[in-house]
Amino acid sequence: MPIIVDEVVISVEVGNGEAGGSTSGSGAASADDKQALVEECVARVLEILREREEP
């Protein structure tokens, strides 16, 4: 029996240490690290969307 996913929920928590927000981990991430994280998130979201469109 196939499993049908009706909804995908994506939640992201972003901290901004310069604006008074909290950051996770040790220290601030470099710009390259942030860019790599964003690229990975976008790739995963696109993969999920492609899977949803397949019959």
Contacts in CASP RR format, 6 or more apart in sequence:
PFRMAT RR
TARGET T0000
AUTHOR 0000-0000-0000
METHOD contacts of the structure
MODEL  1
MPIIVDEVVISVEVGNGEAGGSTSGSGAASADDKQALVEECVARVLEILR
EREEP
5 52 0 8 1.000
8 48 0 8 1.000
8 52 0 8 1.000
10 45 0 8 1.000
10 48 0 8 1.000
12 41 0 8 1.000
15 21 0 8 1.000
15 22 0 8 1.000
15 23 0 8 1.000
15 24 0 8 1.000
16 23 0 8 1.000
17 23 0 8 1.000
17 28 0 8 1.000
23 29 0 8 1.000
29 37 0 8 1.000
END
